[in-house]
């Protein structure tokens, strides 16, 4: 099967799962000591600490603090002029240098504090990143999300974001159509000071199949581009980016937006990607990949500059990226729970851990489905006893992980219908795996579709639980709750 599954036989990557993401999803507080021994300041430190530091050591010390804070990306290195003499110091990062220059140019204390506050946002100011994907871990994309956006823009005049959400939230009833999914949304109705888009169109690959349908939607004046222009005040499109340009284009857009934001305001960038991918990573045209964890790091970088990121990805087997978005949402909830009085924390923390378990177990089912797809391909392309045995073993592992998935014990904040749909999807998957054991890899698409339906249903339950917790933590209370985080079958697959 040709399509948007670049190197579809590659093993599932280890850098996007719970083994690493959840270990890193702990609150990272930064404290800085100076010779004047000012109060410690975290990345969401109070203005009183900044004030004490400024009084004790001046604006330069505040700038030094920023170098050790969230805007730092590279260690300071000496800069030299043309003769090799030292010309000053630069952080090696354009964003950090701009931040330092802005701080040092503050003329009054109030202006200084405003700039510090704007550059060092707390978790409430910028919500965790959002991810909308045309596929789960189990299926391949043929550009269904892009086709939906264009159809809904033409027929119903929906803007890009509304059309993309409609696409991934709608049940897939058409035969052969991939099931889309998404991660949680913590601030769906927020008004952003600026909204822009970065569109990455990977059509002509140096190795692997080209994607002419991506080249068509990338053309200026295409319905896809017109839907984008109708919603965002600035559009940046990149045709055929290598992997390094994928990340650098997003970073550049973040810095551009930050330089134009008023202090204390937040902007949003929607990043679209159309091209090859698989197993939770996306591929540049050079064949190098960008993992889900790298996308999460871009989102954390954006939050340092008061920018919220949304990733809309039309590529094969992209589901693990929605899991990474769930991990980041859990990290945000944990940070806010840590600020609650101990007596209020327990029941809410237990619910977070329950949702974390669901997310982890669903991710394991997705990994097993990913391997089934690879082994089925081998069984079809190069039939042999070894490939048949490997396919059967993969099916048994998928059955084991599906059976091990335990429905939510605590249904607080969850409607009955999504949980019932999840249980029905798990039962259909279990029966389909049993039937598949008697067949060959050619019957795998039915099993993978059942797995995709299960993974999407699991995401619906997990997202609902996370969003309900976010709403509860966002509601003001007398006890002082934490603030808000505030298709066509002729198309090749990706």
C-alpha positions in Angstrom: 0.0 0.0 0.0 1.5 3.3 -1.1 0.8 6.5 0.6 1.4 8.9 3.5 3.1 6.2 5.7 6.7 7.1 5.1 8.9 4.1 5.9 5.9 2.3 7.2 7.9 -0.7 8.3 9.9 1.2 10.8 9.5 0.1 14.4 7.4 2.2 16.8 9.6 5.0 18.2 10.4 5.0 21.9 10.7 8.8 22.3 7.1 9.6 22.3 5.5 7.2 24.7 4.8 7.2 28.4 8.2 5.9 29.3 9.7 9.3 28.5 6.9 11.8 28.3 5.4 11.1 31.6 8.7 11.0 33.3 9.4 14.5 32.0 5.9 15.8 32.8 6.8 17.0 36.2 6.7 20.6 37.2 10.1 22.2 36.5 10.6 25.0 38.9 13.7 27.1 38.3 15.4 29.0 41.1 18.3 31.4 40.7 20.8 32.6 43.3 22.6 35.8 43.0 25.4 37.4 45.1 22.7 39.7 46.7 20.8 36.6 47.7 17.4 37.8 46.5 14.2 35.8 46.9 14.1 32.7 44.7 12.1 33.2 41.6 10.3 30.4 39.7 9.1 30.5 36.1 5.8 31.8 37.5 7.3 33.8 40.3 5.4 36.6 42.1 6.1 40.2 41.3 7.3 40.7 44.9 10.3 38.4 44.2 11.1 40.4 41.0 10.8 43.6 42.8 13.2 42.4 45.6 15.7 41.3 43.0 15.5 44.5 41.1 16.0 46.6 44.2 18.9 44.4 45.4 20.8 44.0 42.2 19.3 46.2 39.4 18.0 45.4 36.0 21.1 43.5 34.9 20.4 40.9 37.6 16.8 40.5 36.3 18.2 40.0 32.8 20.6 37.4 34.2 17.7 35.7 35.8 15.9 35.5 32.4 19.0 33.8 31.0 18.4 31.0 33.5 14.7 31.1 33.1 12.3 29.6 30.5 13.4 31.9 27.6 17.0 30.4 27.7 17.6 28.0 24.9 21.5 27.9 24.6 24.2 28.9 27.0 25.8 32.3 26.8 28.8 32.5 24.5 31.1 35.3 23.7 30.5 37.2 20.5 33.5 38.6 18.5 33.8 41.4 16.0 35.6 41.0 12.7 39.1 41.2 14.2 38.3 38.4 16.7 38.1 40.7 19.7 35.3 40.1 22.2 32.4 42.3 21.2 30.0 41.4 24.0 27.9 38.4 25.1 25.0 36.7 23.3 22.9 33.9 24.4 23.2 32.2 21.0 19.4 32.4 20.8 17.5 35.2 19.0 14.6 35.0 21.4 16.7 35.2 24.5 18.6 38.2 23.1 15.4 40.0 22.3 14.1 39.3 25.8 17.2 40.6 27.5 17.3 43.8 25.4 13.6 44.4 26.2 14.3 44.0 30.0 17.4 46.2 30.0 15.6 49.0 28.2 12.8 49.3 30.8 12.7 52.9 32.0 10.5 52.5 35.1 9.9 49.8 37.7 6.3 49.3 36.6 7.4 48.9 33.0 10.1 46.4 34.1 7.6 44.3 36.1 5.1 44.3 33.2 7.8 43.0 30.8 9.0 40.4 33.3 5.4 39.2 33.8 4.8 39.0 30.1 7.9 37.1 29.4 7.6 34.6 32.2 4.0 33.3 32.0 2.5 31.0 34.5 0.7 27.8 33.5 -2.7 29.6 33.6 -1.8 32.1 30.9 -1.0 29.6 28.1 -3.0 26.4 27.9 -1.4 23.1 26.9 -1.0 22.6 23.1 -3.8 21.0 21.1 -3.5 18.3 18.5 -6.0 17.3 15.8 -4.9 14.3 13.7 -6.5 12.7 10.6 -5.7 9.3 11.9 -5.2 7.2 15.1 -2.1 5.0 15.5 -3.9 2.2 13.6 -4.8 3.7 10.1 -3.4 5.4 7.1 -4.4 8.8 5.7 -5.5 9.6 2.2 -5.9 13.3 2.9 -9.4 13.0 4.4 -9.0 15.9 6.8 -7.9 18.3 4.0 -10.8 17.2 1.8 -13.2 17.8 4.6 -11.8 21.3 5.2 -12.3 22.2 1.6 -15.7 20.6 1.3 -17.0 22.3 4.5 -15.5 25.7 3.4 -17.2 25.5 0.0 -20.6 24.2 1.2 -21.1 25.7 4.7 -18.5 28.5 4.7 -16.9 27.0 7.8 -13.6 28.5 8.8 -10.6 26.3 8.9 -10.5 25.4 12.6 -14.3 24.6 12.8 -14.0 22.4 9.7 -10.9 20.6 11.1 -12.7 19.9 14.4 -15.8 18.7 12.5 -13.7 16.3 10.5 -11.9 14.7 13.5 -15.0 14.6 15.7 -17.4 13.1 13.2 -17.8 9.3 13.2 -16.3 7.8 10.2 -19.0 5.8 8.4 -17.5 5.8 4.8 -15.8 2.5 4.0 -12.1 2.9 3.7 -12.1 6.3 5.4 -9.6 6.8 8.3 -10.9 7.7 11.7 -9.6 11.1 13.0 -9.0 12.0 16.6 -7.8 14.8 18.8 -6.3 15.7 22.2 -7.9 17.8 25.0 -8.9 21.5 24.5 -8.6 23.6 27.7 -9.5 27.0 26.3 -11.7 26.4 23.3 -13.5 29.8 23.5 -10.5 32.0 24.4 -10.1 35.2 22.4 -6.4 35.6 21.3 -4.7 38.9 20.7 -3.2 37.5 17.4 -4.0 34.4 15.4 -1.7 33.1 12.6 -1.0 29.9 10.8 2.1 28.0 9.6 1.3 25.5 6.9 3.8 22.8 6.1 3.2 21.0 2.7 5.6 18.0 2.2 4.8 16.7 -1.3 8.1 15.8 -3.1 10.1 13.4 -1.1 13.7 12.6 -1.9 13.1 9.0 -0.9 9.6 7.4 -0.9 6.4 8.2 -2.7 5.6 11.7 -3.7 2.2 13.1 -2.7 0.6 15.0 -5.6 -2.6 15.7 -3.6 -0.5 17.7 -1.1 1.1 19.7 -4.0 -2.4 20.6 -5.2 -3.7 22.0 -1.9 -0.4 23.9 -1.4 -1.0 26.0 -4.5 -1.9 29.7 -3.9 -5.7 30.1 -4.3 -6.6 26.5 -3.5 -9.7 26.0 -1.4 -7.5 24.8 1.4 -5.4 27.9 1.4 -8.4 30.2 1.0 -10.1 28.6 4.0 -6.9 29.4 6.0 -6.7 33.0 4.8 -10.3 33.6 5.7 -9.6 32.9 9.4 -6.1 34.0 10.2 -4.6 37.4 9.9 -1.3 36.1 8.6 -0.5 32.9 6.8 3.0 31.4 6.3 3.2 28.4 3.9 6.3 26.3 3.4 6.5 23.9 0.5 8.6 20.7 0.8 10.3 21.4 4.1 13.1 19.1 5.4 12.7 18.1 9.0 14.9 20.9 10.3 12.9 23.5 8.5 9.6 22.2 10.0 10.9 23.1 13.5 12.7 26.3 12.5 9.6 27.6 10.7 7.5 27.2 13.8 10.1 28.7 16.1 10.5 31.7 13.7 6.7 32.2 13.7 6.7 32.1 17.5 9.3 34.8 17.9 7.7 37.0 15.2 4.3 36.8 17.1 5.9 37.4 20.5 7.6 40.5 19.2 4.2 42.0 18.3 2.2 40.9 21.3 1.3 43.6 23.9 2.6 42.7 27.4 0.3 40.3 29.2 -1.6 39.2 26.0 -1.5 35.7 24.4 -1.4 34.8 20.7 -2.2 31.5 18.9 -0.5 29.8 16.0 -2.2 26.9 14.2 0.5 24.6 12.6 -0.8 22.4 9.8 1.2 19.5 8.3 0.4 17.5 5.2 2.8 14.7 4.3 4.3 11.4 5.3 4.3 10.2 8.9 3.8 7.1 11.1 3.8 6.0 14.7 3.4 9.5 16.1 6.1 11.3 14.0 6.0 13.4 10.9 8.6 13.3 8.1 10.3 16.1 6.2 11.0 15.6 2.6 14.6 14.7 3.4 13.3 11.6 5.2 14.3 12.9 8.7 11.5 12.9 11.3 10.0 15.2 13.9 8.6 13.3 16.9 5.6 14.0 19.0 7.9 15.0 21.9 9.7 17.5 19.7 6.3 19.0 18.9 5.6 19.2 22.6 8.9 21.0 23.1 8.0 23.5 20.5 4.7 24.1 22.3 6.6 24.6 25.6 8.9 27.0 23.9 5.9 28.9 22.5 4.3 29.1 26.0 7.5 30.8 27.2 6.6 33.6 24.8 2.9 33.7 25.5 2.0 31.8 22.3 -0.4 28.9 22.2 0.1 26.2 19.6 -2.4 24.0 17.8 -1.2 21.2 15.5 -3.5 20.0 12.7 -1.8 16.9 11.1 -3.0 15.0 8.0 -0.6 12.1 8.0 -0.5 8.3 8.6 -0.8 6.8 12.1 -0.5 10.1 13.9 -2.5 9.1 17.0 0.4 9.1 19.5 0.7 12.8 19.1 -2.7 13.2 20.7 -1.3 11.1 23.6 1.6 13.6 24.0 -1.0 16.4 24.1 -2.8 14.5 26.9 0.5 14.2 28.8 1.0 17.9 28.6 -2.5 18.5 29.8 -1.8 16.2 32.8 1.4 18.1 33.5 -0.6 21.4 33.6 -3.2 19.9 35.9 -0.5 18.6 38.3 1.1 22.0 38.4 -2.2 23.7 39.4 -3.1 21.0 41.9 0.2 21.5 43.6 -0.9 25.0 44.5 -4.2 23.9 46.2 -4.4 23.3 50.0 -3.6 19.7 50.8 -7.1 18.9 51.9 -8.6 19.8 48.5 -5.9 18.1 46.5 -6.5 14.4 47.2 -9.8 13.6 45.3 -8.8 15.7 42.3 -5.3 14.2 42.2 -6.8 10.7 42.3 -8.9 11.5 39.2 -5.9 12.9 37.4 -4.0 9.6 38.1 -7.0 7.6 36.9 -7.1 9.5 33.6 -3.3 9.1 33.3 -3.8 5.4 33.6 -6.4 5.3 30.9 -4.2 7.4 28.6 -1.2 5.0 29.2 -3.2 1.9 28.6 -4.9 3.2 25.4 -1.4 4.2 24.2 -0.3 0.6 24.7 -3.2 -0.7 22.6 -2.2 1.8 19.9 1.4 0.6 19.9 0.2 -3.0 19.6 -2.1 -2.0 16.6 0.9 -0.2 15.0 2.9 -3.5 15.1 0.0 -5.5 13.7 -0.1 -3.1 10.7 3.6 -3.7 10.1 3.5 -7.5 10.5 0.4 -7.7 8.2 2.2 -5.8 5.5 5.1 -8.2 5.7 2.8 -11.2 5.6 1.1 -9.8 2.4 4.2 -8.7 0.6 6.5 -11.6 1.4 4.5 -14.5 2.6 6.4 -17.0 4.7 5.9 -19.1 7.8 8.1 -16.6 9.8 6.0 -13.6 8.7 2.8 -15.5 9.4 4.0 -16.4 12.9 5.1 -12.7 13.5 1.6 -11.5 12.4 -0.2 -14.0 14.7 2.1 -13.0 17.6 1.3 -9.3 17.0 -2.5 -10.1 17.0 -2.1 -11.9 20.3 -0.3 -8.9 21.8 -3.1 -6.6 20.5 -5.6 -8.9 22.2 -3.7 -8.9 25.4 -3.4 -5.1 25.6 -7.1 -4.7 24.7 -8.1 -7.1 27.4 -5.8 -5.4 29.9 -7.4 -2.0 29.3 -9.6 -1.3 32.3 -12.6 1.1 32.0 -12.6 4.2 34.2 -13.2 3.4 37.8 -14.1 7.0 38.7 -16.6 8.4 36.2 -16.7 11.9 37.8 -17.2 14.5 35.0 -17.8 11.8 32.4 -21.1 11.3 30.5 -22.4 7.8 30.2 -22.6 7.7 26.4 -18.8 8.1 25.7 -17.9 5.4 28.2 -20.5 3.0 26.8 -19.1 3.7 23.3 -15.6 2.9 24.5 -16.7 -0.4 26.0 -18.6 -1.4 22.8 -15.5 -0.5 20.7 -13.3 -2.7 22.9 -15.6 -5.6 22.6 -15.7 -5.3 18.8 -11.9 -5.1 18.7 -11.6 -8.3 20.9 -14.0 -10.3 18.7 -12.3 -9.0 15.5 -8.9 -10.1 16.7 -10.2 -13.6 17.4 -11.5 -13.8 13.9 -8.3 -12.4 12.4 -6.2 -15.2 14.0 -7.8 -17.6 11.5 -7.0 -15.5 8.5 -3.9 -13.7 6.9 -2.5 -10.2 6.8 -5.0 -9.4 4.1 -7.8 -9.3 6.7 -5.8 -6.8 8.9 -7.6 -3.6 7.7 -10.8 -4.8 9.5 -8.9 -5.3 12.7 -7.0 -2.0 12.4 -10.3 -0.2 11.8 -11.7 -1.7 15.0 -8.5 -0.6 16.8 -8.9 2.9 15.4 -12.5 3.1 16.6 -11.4 2.0 20.1 -8.5 4.5 20.2 -10.8 7.4 19.2 -13.4 6.3 21.8 -10.7 6.1 24.4 -9.5 9.6 23.5 -13.0 11.0 23.8 -13.3 9.6 27.4 -9.8 10.8 28.4 -10.3 14.2 26.9 -13.6 14.6 28.6 -12.1 13.7 31.9 -9.2 16.2 31.5 -11.5 19.0 30.3 -13.8 18.4 33.2 -10.9 18.7 35.7 -9.7 21.8 34.0 -13.2 23.4 34.3 -13.4 22.5 38.0 -9.9 23.9 38.7 -10.8 27.0 36.7 -14.0 27.8 38.7 -13.4 30.4 41.4 -14.3 29.2 44.9 -14.2 30.5 48.4 -11.4 28.1 49.2 -9.3 29.7 46.4 -9.2 27.2 43.6 -6.3 27.4 41.2 -6.9 29.7 38.2 -7.7 28.5 34.7 -5.3 27.3 32.2 -7.3 29.1 30.9 -12.1 10.9 0.9 -11.3 9.4 -2.1 -9.8 5.9 -2.2 -7.8 7.0 -5.2 -5.6 9.2 -3.1 -2.3 7.7 -1.8 -2.0 7.2 1.9 0.6 9.1 4.0 
